[in-house]
Amino acid sequence: MLKTTIAGSLPKPSWLAQPEVLWAPWATDDPTRLEEAKHDAVRLAIRDQEEAGIDIVTDGEQSRQHFVHGILEQIEGIDFEHKQRIGIRADRYEADCPTVVAEVRRSRPIHRDEVAFARAHTDHELKFTMPGPMTIVDTLADSHYGDRPALAMAFADILNAEAREIEDAGANVVQFDEPAFNVYLDQVPSWGVEALNRAVDGVSCKTAVHICYGYGIKANTDWKTTLGAVWDQYEKTLPALAASDIDQVSLEFAGSRVPVEVIGLLEGKKDVLVGAIDVTTLDAETPEQVAAVIRSALEHTTADKIFPCTNCGMVPLPRSVSQAKLAALAAGTALVRAEL
């Protein structure tokens, strides 16, 4: 009951990549040394979670420079040599994005070995994260398809093949990250959920979708100041997700203006990964602050449906901060478990 987990990413150690920086280049270009560094970082990320008391661990996304590009680099039909600077997340910020130049296809497994390595180094339940179809489409320049839903469906097929192999490699949960679901609200019910359903077709392990308001970087925190006193984005998308094939929905509550009663829109049909850790601050929450978020969630769904979690990934944070936040998440959850 109340199993804890994280959104996905953890800070990278300095011997792997520059700390506290998104899309940071690797510290070495030597393939053998880089592979060794990635493996060591995964072991460390798993150990940090286990020591903090996290129940469902991830690999901390240590083997990927970026949560979207980590898979796109292995997809045929995408040109990484000639990136285009485009606005993403409805022009919230600009990024140098690779370009789709031909039909996208996956010629071999991409993440299977990473999952197998993580599985071999923990006895805990294991979650593996990938970007969702809508967020992938929004992080690419497209010179081939000319149709965002069609491109999303093509990627959904690729993600589905990956998800099936990730399950076979030992993952207990496959999570798709969809921050774009908080931006393109009208398109989530029309084709975003359809693409997500396609990505999980035939997958037997638990499946999740993570919908957050972004990393704790300036572009995201500035955007949040424009959203008003109540952040109502979930109200427009959760009814469609309640009817989806996804098992779990990850939502952001800590330090946000999201009304916790939106959980009711899922009608008790889904597990809720309750974001009880604010990833935009450098101060660790107290256990009581975490417990308060969980107690609020319990007013709108049952304890067996709640999985205390972080709001978003923690890769931009100092490692000492992320460790303290992990410990607070576990300690706050323990308080509520004891009450129940």
C-alpha positions as CSV (number, residue, x, y, z in Angstrom):
1,M,0.0,0.0,0.0
2,L,1.2,3.5,-0.9
3,K,4.3,2.2,-2.8
4,T,6.7,5.1,-3.5
5,T,8.3,5.8,-6.9
6,I,9.8,8.7,-8.9
7,A,9.0,10.3,-12.2
8,G,12.1,8.9,-13.8
9,S,15.3,10.9,-13.9
10,L,17.9,11.6,-11.2
11,P,21.0,13.9,-11.3
12,K,24.0,12.6,-13.2
13,P,27.3,12.3,-11.5
14,S,30.1,14.6,-12.7
15,W,32.1,11.7,-14.1
16,L,29.3,10.9,-16.5
17,A,28.0,14.4,-17.5
18,Q,28.0,18.0,-16.3
19,P,25.7,18.1,-13.3
20,E,22.6,20.2,-13.0
21,V,22.4,20.7,-16.8
22,L,19.7,19.4,-19.2
23,W,21.1,17.8,-22.4
24,A,24.6,17.9,-20.9
25,P,27.3,16.3,-23.1
26,W,28.9,13.1,-21.9
27,A,32.2,13.5,-20.0
28,T,34.0,11.1,-22.3
29,D,33.9,10.3,-26.0
30,D,35.5,6.9,-25.5
31,P,32.7,4.3,-26.1
32,T,34.1,1.7,-23.7
33,R,34.7,4.2,-20.9
34,L,31.3,5.8,-21.5
35,E,29.5,2.5,-21.2
36,E,31.3,1.8,-18.0
37,A,30.4,5.2,-16.6
38,K,26.7,4.7,-17.5
39,H,26.6,1.4,-15.8
40,D,28.2,2.8,-12.7
41,A,25.8,5.7,-12.7
42,V,22.8,3.3,-13.0
43,R,24.1,1.3,-10.0
44,L,24.4,4.5,-8.0
45,A,21.0,5.8,-9.0
46,I,19.3,2.5,-8.0
47,R,21.3,2.4,-4.7
48,D,20.3,6.0,-3.8
49,Q,16.6,5.1,-4.3
50,E,16.9,1.9,-2.3
51,E,18.7,3.6,0.6
52,A,16.1,6.3,0.7
53,G,13.3,3.8,0.9
54,I,11.8,4.1,-2.6
55,D,9.7,1.0,-3.4
56,I,9.5,1.1,-7.3
57,V,12.9,2.3,-8.6
58,T,14.1,3.4,-12.0
59,D,17.5,3.6,-13.7
60,G,17.5,7.3,-13.1
61,E,17.7,7.8,-16.9
62,Q,21.5,7.7,-16.5
63,S,22.1,6.2,-20.0
64,R,20.3,9.0,-21.8
65,Q,21.3,12.6,-22.4
66,H,17.7,13.7,-22.8
67,F,14.5,11.9,-22.1
68,V,13.3,12.2,-25.7
69,H,16.5,12.2,-27.7
70,G,17.7,9.0,-25.8
71,I,15.4,6.9,-28.0
72,L,15.3,9.1,-31.1
73,E,19.0,8.8,-31.6
74,Q,18.4,5.1,-32.5
75,I,15.5,5.6,-34.9
76,E,16.0,5.6,-38.7
77,G,14.5,8.4,-40.7
78,I,15.7,11.2,-38.3
79,D,18.5,13.5,-39.2
80,F,20.6,14.6,-36.1
81,E,23.3,16.3,-38.2
82,H,21.0,19.1,-39.4
83,K,19.0,20.2,-36.5
84,Q,16.4,23.0,-36.8
85,R,15.7,25.5,-34.0
86,I,12.0,25.5,-33.4
87,G,9.5,26.4,-30.7
88,I,8.3,23.5,-28.7
89,R,5.6,23.1,-26.0
90,A,3.5,25.7,-27.9
91,D,6.6,27.9,-28.2
92,R,7.2,28.0,-24.5
93,Y,10.9,27.7,-25.4
94,E,13.1,27.1,-28.4
95,A,15.3,24.0,-28.9
96,D,17.6,22.7,-31.6
97,C,15.6,19.6,-32.7
98,P,16.5,16.8,-35.1
99,T,14.5,16.5,-38.3
100,V,12.3,13.7,-39.6
101,V,13.4,13.2,-43.2
102,A,11.9,9.8,-44.0
103,E,9.6,7.1,-42.7
104,V,10.6,6.5,-39.1
105,R,11.5,2.9,-38.2
106,R,13.2,0.9,-35.5
107,S,15.7,-1.6,-36.8
108,R,16.7,-3.2,-33.5
109,P,15.9,-3.1,-29.8
110,I,16.9,0.2,-28.2
111,H,16.5,0.0,-24.4
112,R,16.3,-3.7,-23.8
113,D,19.8,-4.1,-22.6
114,E,19.5,-1.1,-20.3
115,V,16.5,-2.6,-18.6
116,A,18.2,-6.0,-18.3
117,F,21.2,-4.3,-16.6
118,A,19.0,-2.4,-14.2
119,R,16.9,-5.6,-13.5
120,A,20.1,-7.4,-12.6
121,H,21.0,-4.8,-10.0
122,T,17.9,-4.5,-7.9
123,D,15.4,-6.8,-6.2
124,H,12.8,-3.9,-6.1
125,E,10.1,-3.4,-8.6
126,L,11.5,-1.6,-11.6
127,K,10.0,1.1,-13.8
128,F,11.4,2.2,-17.1
129,T,10.4,5.5,-18.8
130,M,10.1,6.6,-22.4
131,P,8.7,9.7,-24.0
132,G,5.1,9.4,-25.2
133,P,4.1,9.8,-28.9
134,M,2.7,13.4,-28.6
135,T,5.8,14.7,-26.7
136,I,8.1,13.0,-29.3
137,V,6.2,14.7,-32.1
138,D,6.5,18.1,-30.3
139,T,10.3,17.7,-29.9
140,L,11.0,17.1,-33.6
141,A,11.1,19.2,-36.8
142,D,9.1,17.3,-39.5
143,S,10.1,17.5,-43.1
144,H,8.4,14.2,-44.2
145,Y,5.0,13.4,-42.7
146,G,3.5,16.9,-42.5
147,D,0.8,15.5,-40.2
148,R,1.4,15.4,-36.4
149,P,-1.2,12.6,-35.7
150,A,0.2,10.4,-38.4
151,L,3.7,10.9,-37.1
152,A,2.5,10.1,-33.5
153,M,1.0,6.9,-34.7
154,A,4.2,5.9,-36.4
155,F,6.1,6.5,-33.1
156,A,3.4,4.7,-31.1
157,D,4.2,1.5,-33.1
158,I,7.9,1.9,-32.3
159,L,7.2,2.5,-28.7
160,N,4.9,-0.5,-28.5
161,A,7.6,-2.8,-29.8
162,E,10.0,-1.3,-27.3
163,A,7.5,-1.6,-24.4
164,R,6.9,-5.3,-25.1
165,E,10.7,-6.0,-25.1
166,I,11.2,-3.9,-22.0
167,E,8.6,-5.9,-20.2
168,D,10.3,-9.1,-21.3
169,A,13.6,-7.8,-20.0
170,G,12.2,-7.4,-16.5
171,A,10.4,-4.1,-16.1
172,N,7.3,-4.1,-13.8
173,V,6.1,-0.7,-15.1
174,V,6.5,1.0,-18.4
175,Q,5.9,4.7,-18.2
176,F,5.3,7.2,-21.1
177,D,6.2,10.8,-20.3
178,E,3.7,13.3,-21.9
179,P,4.4,16.9,-20.7
180,A,2.8,17.8,-24.1
181,F,-0.6,16.7,-22.6
182,N,-0.6,19.8,-20.5
183,V,-0.1,22.0,-23.5
184,Y,-2.1,20.7,-26.5
185,L,-5.3,20.2,-24.5
186,D,-7.7,19.9,-27.4
187,Q,-5.5,17.3,-29.2
188,V,-5.2,15.0,-26.2
189,P,-8.7,13.6,-26.5
190,S,-8.7,13.7,-30.3
191,W,-5.4,11.8,-31.0
192,G,-3.1,12.0,-28.0
193,V,-4.9,9.2,-26.1
194,E,-5.3,7.2,-29.2
195,A,-1.6,7.2,-29.8
196,L,-1.0,6.3,-26.2
197,N,-3.4,3.3,-26.4
198,R,-1.5,2.1,-29.5
199,A,1.8,2.3,-27.6
200,V,0.5,0.0,-24.8
201,D,-1.4,-2.5,-26.9
202,G,-0.6,-6.0,-25.8
203,V,1.7,-4.9,-22.9
204,S,0.9,-7.0,-19.9
205,C,2.9,-5.2,-17.2
206,K,1.7,-2.0,-15.5
207,T,1.6,1.0,-17.9
208,A,1.7,4.6,-16.8
209,V,1.6,8.1,-18.3
210,H,3.4,11.0,-16.6
211,I,1.9,14.4,-17.1
212,C,3.7,17.3,-15.4
213,Y,4.4,21.0,-15.7
214,G,8.1,20.4,-16.6
215,Y,11.5,20.4,-15.0
216,G,12.5,23.2,-12.6
217,I,14.1,25.3,-15.3
218,K,13.4,29.0,-15.9
219,A,11.3,28.5,-19.1
220,N,8.9,26.3,-17.2
221,T,8.8,28.3,-14.0
222,D,8.1,31.4,-16.0
223,W,5.3,29.7,-17.9
224,K,3.7,28.6,-14.6
225,T,3.4,32.3,-13.6
226,T,1.0,32.8,-16.6
227,L,-1.4,30.0,-15.6
228,G,-3.4,31.9,-13.1
229,A,-4.5,31.0,-9.6
230,V,-5.8,27.6,-10.5
231,W,-4.1,25.2,-12.9
232,D,-7.0,23.5,-14.7
233,Q,-5.2,21.7,-17.5
234,Y,-5.8,18.3,-16.0
235,E,-9.6,18.9,-15.9
236,K,-9.6,18.9,-19.7
237,T,-7.6,15.7,-20.3
238,L,-8.2,13.4,-17.4
239,P,-11.7,12.3,-18.5
240,A,-10.2,11.0,-21.8
241,L,-7.4,9.3,-19.8
242,A,-10.0,7.7,-17.5
243,A,-11.3,5.9,-20.6
244,S,-7.9,4.9,-21.9
245,D,-6.0,1.6,-21.7
246,I,-3.3,3.1,-19.4
247,D,-3.1,1.7,-15.8
248,Q,-1.6,4.6,-14.0
249,V,-1.6,8.4,-14.3
250,S,1.2,10.5,-12.8
251,L,0.1,14.0,-11.7
252,E,1.8,17.0,-10.2
253,F,0.5,18.4,-6.9
254,A,3.4,19.5,-4.6
255,G,4.0,23.2,-4.8
256,S,1.5,23.5,-7.6
257,R,-1.9,25.2,-8.1
258,V,-3.5,22.0,-9.3
259,P,-6.7,21.3,-7.3
260,V,-6.3,17.8,-5.8
261,E,-9.9,17.0,-6.5
262,V,-9.1,16.5,-10.2
263,I,-8.2,13.0,-9.1
264,G,-11.9,12.3,-9.0
265,L,-12.1,12.8,-12.8
266,L,-10.3,9.4,-13.1
267,E,-13.4,7.9,-11.5
268,G,-11.3,5.4,-9.5
269,K,-10.4,3.6,-12.7
270,K,-6.6,4.3,-12.6
271,D,-3.8,4.3,-10.1
272,V,-2.6,7.8,-9.3
273,L,1.1,8.6,-9.0
274,V,0.6,11.5,-6.6
275,G,3.4,14.2,-7.1
276,A,4.3,15.0,-3.5
277,I,7.8,16.4,-4.2
278,D,8.4,19.8,-5.9
279,V,11.3,19.5,-8.3
280,T,11.6,23.3,-8.8
281,T,13.0,24.0,-5.3
282,L,16.4,23.4,-3.7
283,D,14.9,22.7,-0.2
284,A,13.8,19.2,0.7
285,E,10.2,18.8,1.8
286,T,9.6,17.7,5.4
287,P,8.0,14.3,5.9
288,E,4.9,16.1,7.2
289,Q,4.6,18.2,4.0
290,V,4.7,15.0,1.9
291,A,2.2,13.3,4.2
292,A,-0.2,16.3,3.8
293,V,-0.3,15.9,0.0
294,I,-1.0,12.2,0.3
295,R,-3.7,12.8,2.9
296,S,-5.4,15.2,0.5
297,A,-5.3,12.7,-2.3
298,L,-6.9,10.1,0.0
299,E,-10.0,12.3,0.1
300,H,-10.5,11.6,-3.6
301,T,-9.4,8.0,-4.2
302,T,-8.6,4.9,-2.2
303,A,-5.2,4.1,-0.6
304,D,-4.6,1.1,-2.9
305,K,-4.8,3.5,-5.9
306,I,-2.2,6.0,-4.6
307,F,1.6,5.8,-5.4
308,P,3.5,8.7,-3.8
309,C,5.9,10.2,-6.4
310,T,7.9,13.2,-7.4
311,N,6.3,15.9,-9.6
312,C,8.8,15.5,-12.4
313,G,12.4,14.4,-13.1
314,M,15.2,15.6,-10.9
315,V,18.1,15.6,-13.3
316,P,18.7,19.4,-13.1
317,L,19.0,19.3,-9.3
318,P,22.1,18.9,-7.2
319,R,22.5,15.2,-6.1
320,S,22.4,16.1,-2.4
321,V,19.1,17.8,-2.9
322,S,17.6,14.9,-4.8
323,Q,18.7,12.5,-2.1
324,A,17.1,14.6,0.6
325,K,13.9,14.8,-1.4
326,L,13.8,11.0,-1.9
327,A,14.2,10.4,1.8
328,A,11.4,12.9,2.5
329,L,9.1,11.1,0.1
330,A,9.7,7.8,1.8
331,A,9.4,9.2,5.3
332,G,6.3,11.2,4.6
333,T,4.7,8.1,3.0
334,A,5.6,6.1,6.1
335,L,3.7,8.5,8.3
336,V,0.5,8.0,6.3
337,R,1.0,4.2,6.1
338,A,1.2,4.2,9.9
339,E,-2.0,6.2,10.2
340,L,-3.8,3.8,7.9
